[in-house]
């Protein structure tokens, strides 16, 4: 029997079992030292951002990846970009 869990449920299990630890707000640190996005915190963070602010975050994250493509936060920045894009898409669809 397989159990399907959401990203935030996996994060909660990982935090409880010590597989990951909370880093800065919106971030979690994995055992291998990489930084990943805390999806539940990030979604709350994006709610009060304007479209222009989300676009700026996307631009900023892309620049960070270009500057340090082998850095510990590449996955974090990539997740931020995707989440901001999803939020912008959700808002556009909501206006229709």
Secondary structure, DSSP 4 states (H G I P E B T S, - for coil): ------HHHHHHHHHHHTSEEE-STTEEEETTS-EEE-HHHHHHHHHT--HHHHHHHHHHHHHHHHH-TTSTTHHHHHHHHHHHHHHHHHHHHHH-
